[in-house]
Amino acid sequence: MRKADLYGMRDDAARALLDAADHVHLATTDEAGGPILRTMNHARVGDVLGFHAAPVGEKMSGLGRPAVASTERVLALIPSYFVDPVRACPATTYYESAMVHGTLVALEEPEQKAAVMAALMAKLQPEGGHAPLDAASPVYAKALGGLAVFALRVERIAGKAKVGQNRTPADRVRVALGLWRRGAPGDAAAIEALLRYNPDTPLPDVLRSPVPGVRLVAHLDAADAARAASLLEGEYWLTDVPREVTARAFERSAVTVGAKTEAGELVAVARATSDGKTAWIYDVMVAPSRRGSGLGRALVALLCDHPAVRGAAAVRLSTRDAENFYREFGFRTLAESPRPGFTPVEMIVRRPLGA
Ligand SMILES: CC(C)(COP(=O)(O)OP(=O)(O)OC[C@H]1O[C@@H](n2cnc3c(N)ncnc32)[C@H](O)[C@@H]1OP(=O)(O)O)[C@@H](O)C(=O)NCCC(=O)NCCS
């Protein structure tokens, strides 16, 4: 297989990577053929990658010439000893990158400029707080006239994902287990990326579940976070919590685990926050139709083995009626597990969400 095929990424995935990035590196040349490289905020509008710049600037001198914009997301640094205890050769970086080739052009029409500026504002100031960027709006008529908006007319977009595709399935399992043991921020997500890009990788033992056709998931991404929130909707401890708040809680938690069917349906979720010293477990839930098969036990075992939870001196949770479920993992009530030297009082301040 050619290297480009081995590491190739689907165009829509490359586009998504590009859109999610808050900046790109833009390379072009000046009149004398000298290289220009700049870091730019960007927004894609159809087949145009738009930028905003001062009218008289180095970046504008590349107009009419070929240019390349690129962005990348580092998934994990992979040390050599994950696969080879002696040689340094296997050390590498897992990453995803997207590169756009095209020609740099100036956008002259107020409508085009407004569309790019609106897309840039939507990325940089998603909360709004300004009049809509519309070429017909008197608020912007003058400003848009004097504004320099230039764009890369996209001719080709190429994505690359280097996530262990060159390794044997057995080596990939070693890498996955190495990531799980190391547990740096992002490592659990890198395990899921490794499995996604290499579906022939045998499932690492830590992700096996007792239910046929269901596997444990080391990290839930943003789409999974939204699904987790739907799954949890109506649970007794979330009655006053809107679904999007639960989804955000998953996105912001250091630890998010779950279980999925082969078809990708999320059937169990749990999360934890952790500062390395104390971890708090929240939102443990198995889909009703999957309960009673050992999935909850496997899920909590994975959660407790997660690097951010594993090393914590205290792991805490509260429950209404699942006390005995947690006991087998060593959890005890505060009264049963006194702190030597003093008796702590648990305190809380309750107030409306988001106040
Ligand atoms: C609690 C929950 C996660 C357990 O998931 P599950 O997949 O049904 O659990 P398992 O099949 O792995 O059960 C493991 C063991 O715990 C026991 N158990 C399960 N739920 C229990 C509960 N609520 N209280 C006490 N023991 C429980 C099981 O009987 C089993 O013990 P056994 O092997 O001796 O029979 C699941 O019932 C659930 O999602 N409940 C609703 C949400 C909830 O209450 N979450 C906990 C909030 S703190």
Ligand as a Chemical Component Dictionary entry (heavy atoms), coordinates in Angstrom:
data_LIG
# 
_chem_comp.id                   LIG 
_chem_comp.type                 NON-POLYMER 
_chem_comp.pdbx_formal_charge   0 
_chem_comp.three_letter_code    LIG 
# 
loop_
_chem_comp_atom.comp_id 
_chem_comp_atom.atom_id 
_chem_comp_atom.alt_atom_id 
_chem_comp_atom.type_symbol 
_chem_comp_atom.charge 
_chem_comp_atom.model_Cartn_x 
_chem_comp_atom.model_Cartn_y 
_chem_comp_atom.model_Cartn_z 
_chem_comp_atom.pdbx_ordinal 
LIG C1  C1  C 0 -26.386 0.858   38.879 1  
LIG C2  C2  C 0 -26.159 0.355   37.460 2  
LIG C3  C3  C 0 -25.094 1.216   36.785 3  
LIG C4  C4  C 0 -25.675 -1.099  37.538 4  
LIG O1  O1  O 0 -25.454 -1.547  36.222 5  
LIG P1  P1  P 0 -25.684 -3.089  35.807 6  
LIG O2  O2  O 0 -25.082 -3.329  34.483 7  
LIG O3  O3  O 0 -27.122 -3.435  35.996 8  
LIG O4  O4  O 0 -24.842 -3.796  36.970 9  
LIG P2  P2  P 0 -24.140 -5.232  36.912 10 
LIG O5  O5  O 0 -24.974 -6.159  36.088 11 
LIG O6  O6  O 0 -22.726 -5.076  36.515 12 
LIG O7  O7  O 0 -24.215 -5.624  38.440 13 
LIG C5  C5  C 0 -23.078 -5.812  39.234 14 
LIG C6  C6  C 0 -23.529 -6.208  40.616 15 
LIG O8  O8  O 0 -24.113 -5.091  41.270 16 
LIG C7  C7  C 0 -25.443 -5.409  41.680 17 
LIG N1  N1  N 0 -26.254 -4.231  41.481 18 
LIG C8  C8  C 0 -26.645 -3.705  40.319 19 
LIG N2  N2  N 0 -27.344 -2.552  40.525 20 
LIG C9  C9  C 0 -27.376 -2.390  41.876 21 
LIG C10 C10 C 0 -27.939 -1.388  42.714 22 
LIG N3  N3  N 0 -28.616 -0.359  42.227 23 
LIG N4  N4  N 0 -27.753 -1.533  44.042 24 
LIG C11 C11 C 0 -27.080 -2.570  44.562 25 
LIG N5  N5  N 0 -26.525 -3.552  43.804 26 
LIG C12 C12 C 0 -26.658 -3.449  42.475 27 
LIG C13 C13 C 0 -25.877 -6.572  40.799 28 
LIG O9  O9  O 0 -26.866 -7.351  41.411 29 
LIG C14 C14 C 0 -24.594 -7.291  40.615 30 
LIG O10 O10 O 0 -24.299 -8.103  41.715 31 
LIG P3  P3  P 0 -24.226 -9.719  41.554 32 
LIG O11 O11 O 0 -23.236 -9.987  40.482 33 
LIG O12 O12 O 0 -23.820 -10.165 42.907 34 
LIG O13 O13 O 0 -25.623 -10.096 41.180 35 
LIG C15 C15 C 0 -27.473 0.357   36.642 36 
LIG O14 O14 O 0 -28.439 -0.382  37.310 37 
LIG C16 C16 C 0 -28.034 1.708   36.337 38 
LIG O15 O15 O 0 -27.658 2.343   35.380 39 
LIG N6  N6  N 0 -28.969 2.202   37.201 40 
LIG C17 C17 C 0 -29.608 3.478   36.994 41 
LIG C18 C18 C 0 -28.654 4.598   37.213 42 
LIG C19 C19 C 0 -28.016 4.569   38.573 43 
LIG O16 O16 O 0 -28.653 4.400   39.575 44 
LIG N7  N7  N 0 -26.701 4.777   38.576 45 
LIG C20 C20 C 0 -25.907 4.844   39.769 46 
LIG C21 C21 C 0 -25.972 6.205   40.278 47 
LIG S1  S1  S 0 -24.904 6.435   41.683 48 
# 
loop_
_chem_comp_bond.comp_id 
_chem_comp_bond.atom_id_1 
_chem_comp_bond.atom_id_2 
_chem_comp_bond.value_order 
_chem_comp_bond.pdbx_ordinal 
LIG C1  C2  SING 1  
LIG C2  C3  SING 2  
LIG C2  C4  SING 3  
LIG C2  C15 SING 4  
LIG C4  O1  SING 5  
LIG O1  P1  SING 6  
LIG P1  O2  DOUB 7  
LIG P1  O3  SING 8  
LIG P1  O4  SING 9  
LIG O4  P2  SING 10 
LIG P2  O5  DOUB 11 
LIG P2  O6  SING 12 
LIG P2  O7  SING 13 
LIG O7  C5  SING 14 
LIG C5  C6  SING 15 
LIG C6  O8  SING 16 
LIG C6  C14 SING 17 
LIG O8  C7  SING 18 
LIG C7  N1  SING 19 
LIG C7  C13 SING 20 
LIG N1  C8  SING 21 
LIG N1  C12 SING 22 
LIG C8  N2  DOUB 23 
LIG N2  C9  SING 24 
LIG C9  C10 SING 25 
LIG C9  C12 DOUB 26 
LIG C10 N3  SING 27 
LIG C10 N4  DOUB 28 
LIG N4  C11 SING 29 
LIG C11 N5  DOUB 30 
LIG N5  C12 SING 31 
LIG C13 O9  SING 32 
LIG C13 C14 SING 33 
LIG C14 O10 SING 34 
LIG O10 P3  SING 35 
LIG P3  O11 DOUB 36 
LIG P3  O12 SING 37 
LIG P3  O13 SING 38 
LIG C15 O14 SING 39 
LIG C15 C16 SING 40 
LIG C16 O15 DOUB 41 
LIG C16 N6  SING 42 
LIG N6  C17 SING 43 
LIG C17 C18 SING 44 
LIG C18 C19 SING 45 
LIG C19 O16 DOUB 46 
LIG C19 N7  SING 47 
LIG N7  C20 SING 48 
LIG C20 C21 SING 49 
LIG C21 S1  SING 50 
# 
